[in-house]
Amino acid sequence: MNKTSKMLIAGIGGQGVVYLTNLVTEAALAADIPVASSEIHGLAQRRGSVVAGVTFGENTYGYIEEAGAEFLIGLEPLEAIRCLPLLNTESKVVVDNNPIYPHSVTVGQTTYPDIDSFVDFLRTNIKQVVFNKGFDENLHPILRNVYLLGRAVSLEDFPIPVESIETAIKATAREKYLDASIEAFQLGLNKEI
């Protein structure tokens, strides 16, 4: 891979941001793509913000500067909104319609942002958006992050080949979730945009 590519993965603690980051990193290594990652765990154990940066290509360093992200996988809409300063007009985004309300919303101190308005804003201002409206009820919720990775592969110039991601799933998934993880990835991959 000659070109450097930068990806953000954003969500809250418990959604599998760290696992997804490790999976993407493992997949890049399986494809012989130089890779580096940096994670900001935040309050991962307390459902706080978790954001990871992954860079692919020569001389990678994991850190993503303002307007530097080519890809964003947003596991939670509000966390994706918080990443807006890191996107640019050429960015490509997958956002899951899986709002998890912060305490300030549940106690009525503030309101949750309008997700449809956010997605409309993205569609107007960046290159490509995949808005994941639903999730297969037959899949275990723990696999939602792997499903979204499958959706992300449809993005233009996605830096990791499908085969390498499947290899990485086999290397990183817990044995009891291995077959279901492959199925979730394939379902996301084959979902129409």
C-alpha positions as CSV (number, residue, x, y, z in Angstrom):
1,M,0.0,0.0,0.0
2,N,1.6,3.2,-1.1
3,K,-1.1,5.7,0.0
4,T,-1.6,6.5,3.7
5,S,-5.2,6.1,4.9
6,K,-6.6,7.2,8.2
7,M,-9.6,5.8,10.0
8,L,-11.5,6.7,13.2
9,I,-13.6,4.3,15.2
10,A,-15.9,6.0,17.7
11,G,-18.5,4.7,20.2
12,I,-19.0,4.3,23.9
13,G,-17.6,1.9,26.4
14,G,-19.1,-1.5,25.9
15,Q,-19.7,-1.3,22.2
16,G,-16.5,-2.9,21.2
17,V,-14.4,0.0,19.9
18,V,-11.2,-1.5,21.3
19,Y,-12.0,-4.9,19.8
20,L,-12.9,-3.4,16.4
21,T,-9.6,-1.4,16.5
22,N,-7.6,-4.6,17.2
23,L,-9.5,-6.5,14.5
24,V,-8.8,-3.8,11.9
25,T,-5.2,-3.7,12.9
26,E,-4.9,-7.5,12.7
27,A,-6.5,-7.4,9.3
28,A,-4.1,-4.8,8.0
29,L,-1.2,-6.9,9.3
30,A,-2.7,-10.0,7.6
31,A,-2.7,-8.0,4.3
32,D,0.9,-6.9,4.8
33,I,-0.2,-3.2,5.2
34,P,1.8,-1.1,7.6
35,V,-0.5,0.0,10.4
36,A,-0.5,1.9,13.6
37,S,-3.3,2.7,16.1
38,S,-3.9,5.0,19.0
39,E,-6.8,4.6,21.4
40,I,-8.4,7.1,23.6
41,H,-10.2,4.9,26.1
42,G,-12.0,7.7,28.0
43,L,-14.4,6.2,30.4
44,A,-14.8,2.9,28.6
45,Q,-15.9,1.0,31.7
46,R,-18.5,3.7,32.4
47,R,-20.1,4.0,29.0
48,G,-18.0,7.0,28.3
49,S,-16.6,8.1,24.9
50,V,-14.1,5.8,23.2
51,V,-12.3,6.9,20.1
52,A,-9.5,5.1,18.3
53,G,-7.4,6.3,15.4
54,V,-5.9,3.8,12.9
55,T,-3.5,4.8,10.1
56,F,-2.5,2.5,7.2
57,G,0.5,2.8,4.9
58,E,4.2,3.8,5.3
59,N,5.3,5.9,8.2
60,T,2.0,5.6,10.1
61,Y,1.6,6.8,13.6
62,G,-2.0,6.3,14.7
63,Y,-2.8,9.9,15.5
64,I,-5.4,11.7,13.4
65,E,-5.2,15.4,13.1
66,E,-8.1,17.9,12.5
67,A,-9.7,17.2,9.1
68,G,-7.4,14.2,8.7
69,A,-9.7,11.2,8.8
70,E,-10.6,9.5,5.5
71,F,-12.9,7.0,7.2
72,L,-15.1,7.0,10.2
73,I,-17.0,4.0,11.7
74,G,-19.5,5.5,14.2
75,L,-20.9,2.9,16.4
76,E,-23.1,5.5,18.2
77,P,-24.4,8.7,16.5
78,L,-23.5,11.2,19.2
79,E,-19.9,9.9,19.2
80,A,-19.8,10.2,15.5
81,I,-21.0,13.8,15.8
82,R,-18.1,14.5,18.2
83,C,-15.7,13.4,15.4
84,L,-16.9,16.0,12.9
85,P,-13.8,18.2,13.3
86,L,-11.7,15.3,12.2
87,L,-13.6,14.8,8.9
88,N,-13.1,16.6,5.6
89,T,-15.1,16.8,2.3
90,E,-13.4,13.6,1.0
91,S,-14.2,11.5,4.1
92,K,-16.3,8.4,4.0
93,V,-18.5,7.4,7.0
94,V,-20.6,4.6,8.3
95,V,-22.9,5.7,11.2
96,D,-25.1,3.2,13.1
97,N,-28.6,4.3,14.2
98,N,-27.9,3.0,17.7
99,P,-28.3,5.9,20.1
100,I,-27.3,5.3,23.6
101,Y,-28.5,8.3,25.7
102,P,-26.0,9.9,28.0
103,H,-27.1,10.6,31.6
104,S,-27.8,14.3,30.9
105,V,-30.4,13.2,28.3
106,T,-32.0,10.6,30.5
107,V,-32.5,13.0,33.4
108,G,-33.9,15.7,31.1
109,Q,-31.0,18.2,31.3
110,T,-30.5,18.3,27.5
111,T,-31.9,16.6,24.4
112,Y,-30.2,14.1,22.1
113,P,-29.2,15.5,18.7
114,D,-31.5,14.8,15.7
115,I,-29.8,11.8,14.0
116,D,-31.6,12.4,10.6
117,S,-30.4,16.0,10.5
118,F,-26.8,14.9,11.3
119,V,-26.9,12.3,8.5
120,D,-28.3,14.9,6.1
121,F,-25.5,17.2,7.1
122,L,-23.0,14.5,6.4
123,R,-24.5,13.6,3.0
124,T,-24.3,17.3,2.0
125,N,-20.7,17.9,3.2
126,I,-18.7,14.7,2.8
127,K,-18.0,12.3,0.0
128,Q,-19.8,9.1,1.1
129,V,-22.2,8.1,3.9
130,V,-23.7,4.8,4.8
131,F,-26.4,5.2,7.5
132,N,-27.1,1.9,9.1
133,K,-30.8,2.1,10.0
134,G,-31.4,-1.4,11.4
135,F,-29.7,-4.5,12.7
136,D,-30.6,-8.1,12.2
137,E,-32.5,-9.2,15.3
138,N,-31.2,-12.8,14.9
139,L,-27.6,-11.6,15.5
140,H,-26.2,-11.2,19.0
141,P,-25.9,-7.5,19.9
142,I,-22.2,-8.0,20.7
143,L,-21.6,-8.5,17.0
144,R,-23.0,-5.1,15.9
145,N,-19.4,-3.7,15.6
146,V,-18.3,-6.5,13.3
147,Y,-21.5,-6.1,11.2
148,L,-20.7,-2.3,10.8
149,L,-17.2,-3.2,9.7
150,G,-18.9,-5.3,6.9
151,R,-20.9,-2.2,6.0
152,A,-17.7,-0.1,6.0
153,V,-16.0,-2.3,3.4
154,S,-18.5,-1.0,0.9
155,L,-17.0,2.5,1.2
156,E,-14.9,3.7,-1.7
157,D,-11.1,2.9,-1.4
158,F,-11.6,1.0,1.9
159,P,-8.0,0.1,2.8
160,I,-8.3,-3.5,3.9
161,P,-9.3,-6.5,1.7
162,V,-12.3,-8.6,2.7
163,E,-10.2,-11.8,2.9
164,S,-7.8,-10.2,5.4
165,I,-10.7,-9.1,7.6
166,E,-12.1,-12.6,7.6
167,T,-8.6,-14.0,8.5
168,A,-8.4,-11.5,11.4
169,I,-11.9,-12.4,12.6
170,K,-10.8,-16.0,12.8
171,A,-7.7,-15.0,14.7
172,T,-9.4,-12.6,17.2
173,A,-13.0,-13.7,17.8
174,R,-13.8,-15.7,20.9
175,E,-14.4,-19.3,19.9
176,K,-18.1,-19.2,20.9
177,Y,-18.7,-16.2,18.7
178,L,-16.4,-17.2,15.7
179,D,-19.0,-18.5,13.3
180,A,-21.5,-15.8,14.3
181,S,-18.8,-13.1,13.8
182,I,-18.1,-14.3,10.3
183,E,-21.9,-14.3,9.6
184,A,-22.3,-10.8,11.0
185,F,-19.4,-9.5,8.9
186,Q,-20.8,-11.2,5.8
187,L,-24.3,-9.8,6.4
188,G,-22.9,-6.3,6.7
189,L,-20.8,-6.8,3.6
190,N,-23.7,-8.0,1.5
191,K,-26.2,-5.4,2.8
192,E,-27.3,-3.0,0.1
193,I,-26.2,0.6,0.6
